[in-house]
Amino acid sequence: MILLLTALIWGFSFISQSKGVEQISPLAFNGIRSMLGGLFLLPVIFLLDSRKRRKGASVHKYDKTLLKAGIICGTLLCIASTLQTAGMVYTSPGKSAFITALYMVIIPIISLFTGKKPRPVIFVSVLIAVFGLYLMCIDESLSINKGDVLTFFCSFAFACHILVIDYYCPKVDGVKLACSQFFVCGFINLFFMFMTDIPKIPQILNCWSSIGYSGIMSCGVAYTLQIVGQKYTDPTSASIIMSLESVFATLSTVILIALGWNLTGGALTIREISGCVLMFAAIILVQLPEKQKKETIA
């Protein structure tokens, strides 16, 4: 449920990202929203630590492990989010959501090389989910452009990001890891922004709502929920659940159009509804408990 909520928040963020890069560069957009996400979590960390101290519980301090995790996760997040946002300058939000969700296929493949063999049902679920995403986001006139290529590489970075989080989740405080990665991601983006293209204040103010939603909700809330949620499931199952962001991205477009927003898109077609059904079927399948082997009594 935590990861499902994460996917919901991310689904709506595709619209805000698409609108944001109409005003400022991807580096500026991701840099500002990442810093905003980190600042949003600072009082949350203070309140959580204060609550733990009152209860006499131990508080996770910033150490070498947390610092290392924050740098690695922040760097991967920077690469992934920048490639994704840059790709949306050239491709549609729906197609971007589909290509990004290819991390569900990449994760099991990487897991094979790390000695972790996923359950057979995982591969079946991945195939069903990918086909569902295809029906929902890709039409008959599928074409490859610069944005598609950038987003394809983004999916590799997100796959590595999910696997690294899976590794560090049991070792560090999840909220502090999220906060650390945002500041690292934001610093890298802003550094290159000042080296290339500095946006003007009016440009930033024109997309304040997009930056606000992406910074507070998509970064501050959703990425923190991702870290917390991944403590309770394996990375491949987590990737399938979070790939529902593409379903919610499509639904959010329809809802906003119904409310009078000037957005591209329309009502869900039979093809898109079929894709949604397959996506939910894949999630249900991957969450079914594995049969326990019966013990033989000698």
C-alpha positions as CSV (number, residue, x, y, z in Angstrom):
1,M,0.0,0.0,0.0
2,I,2.9,2.4,0.7
3,L,4.4,1.7,-2.7
4,L,1.0,2.1,-4.3
5,L,0.7,5.5,-2.8
6,T,4.2,6.3,-4.1
7,A,3.1,5.3,-7.6
8,L,0.0,7.5,-7.3
9,I,2.0,10.6,-6.3
10,W,4.6,10.0,-9.1
11,G,1.8,9.5,-11.6
12,F,0.6,13.0,-11.1
13,S,4.2,14.3,-11.1
14,F,4.5,13.6,-14.9
15,I,2.2,16.4,-15.6
16,S,4.1,18.8,-13.3
17,Q,7.4,17.8,-14.8
18,S,6.1,18.3,-18.3
19,K,4.7,21.8,-17.4
20,G,7.9,22.8,-15.5
21,V,10.3,22.1,-18.3
22,E,8.3,24.5,-20.5
23,Q,9.6,27.3,-18.4
24,I,13.1,26.3,-17.2
25,S,15.8,23.8,-18.1
26,P,15.7,20.2,-16.7
27,L,18.8,20.9,-14.6
28,A,17.2,23.9,-13.0
29,F,13.9,22.1,-12.4
30,N,15.4,19.0,-10.9
31,G,17.9,21.0,-8.8
32,I,15.3,23.3,-7.3
33,R,12.8,20.6,-6.6
34,S,15.4,18.2,-5.1
35,M,16.6,20.9,-2.7
36,L,13.0,21.7,-1.8
37,G,12.4,18.0,-1.1
38,G,15.4,17.9,1.2
39,L,14.4,21.0,3.1
40,F,10.9,19.6,3.5
41,L,12.3,16.5,5.3
42,L,14.5,18.4,7.7
43,P,11.7,19.3,10.2
44,V,10.3,15.8,9.7
45,I,13.6,14.2,10.8
46,F,13.8,16.6,13.8
47,L,10.3,15.6,14.9
48,L,10.9,11.9,14.5
49,D,14.2,12.0,16.4
50,S,12.6,14.0,19.2
51,R,9.8,11.5,19.5
52,K,12.3,8.6,19.6
53,R,14.3,10.3,22.4
54,R,11.1,10.9,24.5
55,K,10.4,7.2,24.2
56,G,13.9,6.3,25.1
57,A,14.6,4.7,21.7
58,S,17.9,4.9,19.9
59,V,18.3,7.5,17.2
60,H,20.2,6.8,14.0
61,K,23.0,9.3,13.6
62,Y,24.7,10.4,10.4
63,D,27.6,8.0,9.9
64,K,29.9,6.8,7.1
65,T,27.3,4.3,5.9
66,L,24.5,6.8,5.7
67,L,26.8,9.3,4.0
68,K,27.9,6.8,1.5
69,A,24.3,5.7,0.8
70,G,23.2,9.3,0.4
71,I,26.0,10.0,-2.1
72,I,25.4,6.9,-4.2
73,C,21.6,7.1,-4.2
74,G,21.6,10.9,-4.8
75,T,24.0,10.5,-7.8
76,L,21.8,7.8,-9.3
77,L,18.7,9.8,-8.6
78,C,20.3,12.8,-10.3
79,I,21.2,10.9,-13.4
80,A,17.8,9.2,-13.6
81,S,15.6,12.2,-12.9
82,T,17.6,14.5,-15.2
83,L,17.5,12.1,-18.1
84,Q,13.7,11.6,-17.5
85,T,13.0,15.3,-17.4
86,A,15.2,16.1,-20.4
87,G,13.5,13.3,-22.3
88,M,10.0,14.9,-21.6
89,V,11.1,17.9,-23.6
90,Y,11.0,15.7,-26.7
91,T,8.4,13.0,-25.9
92,S,5.0,12.7,-24.3
93,P,4.3,12.1,-20.6
94,G,2.6,8.8,-21.4
95,K,5.4,7.4,-23.6
96,S,7.9,8.6,-21.0
97,A,6.0,6.7,-18.3
98,F,6.1,3.5,-20.3
99,I,9.8,3.7,-21.2
100,T,10.8,4.6,-17.6
101,A,8.9,1.6,-16.3
102,L,11.2,-0.7,-18.2
103,Y,13.2,-0.8,-15.0
104,M,10.9,-3.7,-14.0
105,V,12.5,-5.7,-16.7
106,I,16.0,-4.5,-16.0
107,I,16.0,-5.3,-12.3
108,P,15.4,-9.1,-12.6
109,I,18.2,-9.2,-15.3
110,I,20.6,-7.4,-13.0
111,S,19.5,-9.6,-10.1
112,L,20.6,-12.7,-12.1
113,F,24.2,-11.3,-12.3
114,T,24.2,-10.6,-8.6
115,G,23.3,-14.2,-7.7
116,K,19.7,-13.5,-6.7
117,K,17.3,-15.7,-8.7
118,P,13.8,-14.3,-8.7
119,R,10.7,-16.6,-8.5
120,P,9.4,-17.8,-11.9
121,V,6.1,-15.9,-11.2
122,I,8.1,-12.7,-11.1
123,F,9.1,-13.0,-14.8
124,V,5.5,-13.8,-15.7
125,S,4.3,-10.7,-13.9
126,V,6.9,-8.6,-15.6
127,L,5.8,-9.8,-19.0
128,I,2.1,-9.1,-18.2
129,A,2.9,-5.7,-16.7
130,V,5.1,-4.6,-19.7
131,F,2.4,-5.7,-22.2
132,G,-0.2,-3.8,-20.1
133,L,2.0,-0.7,-20.2
134,Y,2.4,-1.1,-23.9
135,L,-1.3,-1.2,-24.5
136,M,-1.9,1.8,-22.2
137,C,0.9,4.1,-23.4
138,I,2.0,3.1,-26.9
139,D,-0.2,3.5,-30.0
140,E,0.3,2.0,-33.4
141,S,2.5,5.0,-34.5
142,L,5.3,4.2,-32.1
143,S,8.4,6.1,-33.0
144,I,11.9,6.5,-31.5
145,N,13.2,10.0,-30.9
146,K,15.8,11.8,-28.8
147,G,13.5,11.9,-25.8
148,D,12.8,8.1,-26.0
149,V,16.5,7.4,-26.0
150,L,17.2,9.7,-23.0
151,T,14.3,8.1,-21.1
152,F,15.5,4.6,-22.0
153,F,18.9,5.3,-20.3
154,C,16.9,6.9,-17.4
155,S,15.2,3.5,-16.8
156,F,18.7,1.9,-16.2
157,A,19.6,4.5,-13.7
158,F,16.2,4.0,-11.8
159,A,16.8,0.2,-11.8
160,C,20.2,0.7,-10.1
161,H,18.7,3.3,-7.7
162,I,16.0,0.7,-6.6
163,L,18.6,-2.0,-6.1
164,V,20.9,0.3,-4.1
165,I,18.0,1.4,-1.9
166,D,17.2,-2.3,-1.3
167,Y,20.8,-2.9,-0.2
168,Y,20.9,0.1,2.2
169,C,17.4,0.1,3.6
170,P,18.1,-2.3,6.5
171,K,21.3,-0.5,7.4
172,V,20.3,3.2,7.7
173,D,17.3,5.4,8.6
174,G,15.0,5.7,5.6
175,V,14.0,9.3,6.1
176,K,17.5,10.5,6.6
177,L,18.6,8.6,3.5
178,A,15.9,10.2,1.5
179,C,16.9,13.7,2.8
180,S,20.6,13.0,2.0
181,Q,19.9,11.8,-1.5
182,F,17.8,14.9,-2.3
183,F,20.6,17.3,-1.3
184,V,23.2,15.4,-3.2
185,C,20.9,15.3,-6.3
186,G,20.0,18.9,-6.0
187,F,23.6,20.0,-5.5
188,I,24.8,18.2,-8.6
189,N,22.0,19.6,-10.7
190,L,22.4,23.1,-9.5
191,F,26.2,22.9,-10.0
192,F,25.8,22.1,-13.7
193,M,22.9,24.5,-14.0
194,F,25.2,27.4,-13.0
195,M,27.8,26.1,-15.5
196,T,25.3,26.1,-18.4
197,D,22.0,28.0,-18.1
198,I,20.8,30.1,-15.1
199,P,17.0,30.6,-15.2
200,K,15.5,34.0,-14.4
201,I,13.4,34.6,-11.3
202,P,10.2,35.2,-13.4
203,Q,10.7,31.9,-15.1
204,I,10.9,30.1,-11.8
205,L,7.9,31.9,-10.4
206,N,5.9,30.9,-13.5
207,C,6.2,27.2,-12.7
208,W,6.1,27.5,-8.9
209,S,3.2,25.0,-8.7
210,S,5.0,22.4,-10.7
211,I,8.2,22.8,-8.7
212,G,6.2,22.8,-5.4
213,Y,4.4,19.5,-6.2
214,S,7.5,17.8,-7.6
215,G,9.6,19.0,-4.7
216,I,7.3,18.4,-1.7
217,M,5.1,15.5,-2.9
218,S,7.2,13.7,-5.6
219,C,10.5,14.1,-3.8
220,G,9.9,14.8,-0.1
221,V,6.9,12.4,0.3
222,A,7.0,9.8,-2.5
223,Y,10.7,9.0,-2.5
224,T,10.7,8.7,1.3
225,L,7.7,6.3,1.0
226,Q,9.6,4.3,-1.6
227,I,12.5,3.8,0.9
228,V,10.1,2.8,3.7
229,G,8.0,0.6,1.5
230,Q,11.0,-1.3,0.0
231,K,11.8,-2.6,3.5
232,Y,8.8,-4.9,3.2
233,T,9.2,-6.3,-0.3
234,D,11.8,-7.4,-2.8
235,P,13.1,-4.9,-5.4
236,T,11.4,-6.7,-8.4
237,S,8.0,-6.8,-6.8
238,A,8.5,-3.2,-5.7
239,S,9.4,-2.1,-9.2
240,I,6.2,-3.6,-10.6
241,I,4.0,-1.9,-8.0
242,M,5.7,1.5,-8.5
243,S,5.4,1.1,-12.3
244,L,1.7,1.8,-11.8
245,E,2.8,5.5,-11.9
246,S,2.2,5.2,-15.7
247,V,-1.4,4.2,-15.1
248,F,-1.9,7.1,-12.7
249,A,-0.2,9.4,-15.1
250,T,-2.8,8.6,-17.7
251,L,-5.7,8.8,-15.2
252,S,-4.5,12.2,-13.9
253,T,-4.4,13.6,-17.4
254,V,-8.1,12.6,-17.9
255,I,-9.1,14.0,-14.5
256,L,-7.4,17.4,-15.1
257,I,-9.0,17.6,-18.6
258,A,-12.4,17.0,-17.1
259,L,-11.7,19.8,-14.6
260,G,-11.0,22.2,-17.5
261,W,-7.2,22.0,-17.6
262,N,-5.7,22.6,-21.1
263,L,-3.8,19.3,-21.4
264,T,-3.3,16.9,-24.2
265,G,-5.1,13.6,-24.1
266,G,-8.7,12.4,-23.6
267,A,-10.9,9.7,-22.1
268,L,-9.5,6.2,-21.7
269,T,-9.8,4.0,-24.7
270,I,-10.6,0.3,-24.6
271,R,-6.9,-0.4,-25.4
272,E,-5.8,1.8,-22.4
273,I,-8.4,0.2,-20.1
274,S,-7.1,-3.2,-21.1
275,G,-3.6,-2.1,-20.2
276,C,-4.7,-1.0,-16.8
277,V,-6.4,-4.3,-16.1
278,L,-3.3,-6.2,-17.1
279,M,-1.2,-4.0,-14.8
280,F,-3.3,-4.7,-11.8
281,A,-3.4,-8.4,-12.7
282,A,0.4,-8.4,-12.7
283,I,0.6,-6.7,-9.3
284,I,-1.9,-9.2,-7.8
285,L,0.0,-12.1,-9.2
286,V,3.4,-11.0,-7.9
287,Q,2.0,-10.5,-4.4
288,L,0.5,-14.0,-4.1
289,P,2.3,-15.9,-1.4
290,E,4.8,-18.6,-2.5
291,K,3.7,-22.2,-1.8
292,Q,5.7,-23.7,1.0
293,K,7.3,-27.1,0.4
294,K,5.7,-29.9,2.5
295,E,8.1,-31.4,5.0
296,T,8.5,-35.1,4.7
297,I,8.3,-37.0,8.0
298,A,10.8,-39.8,8.2
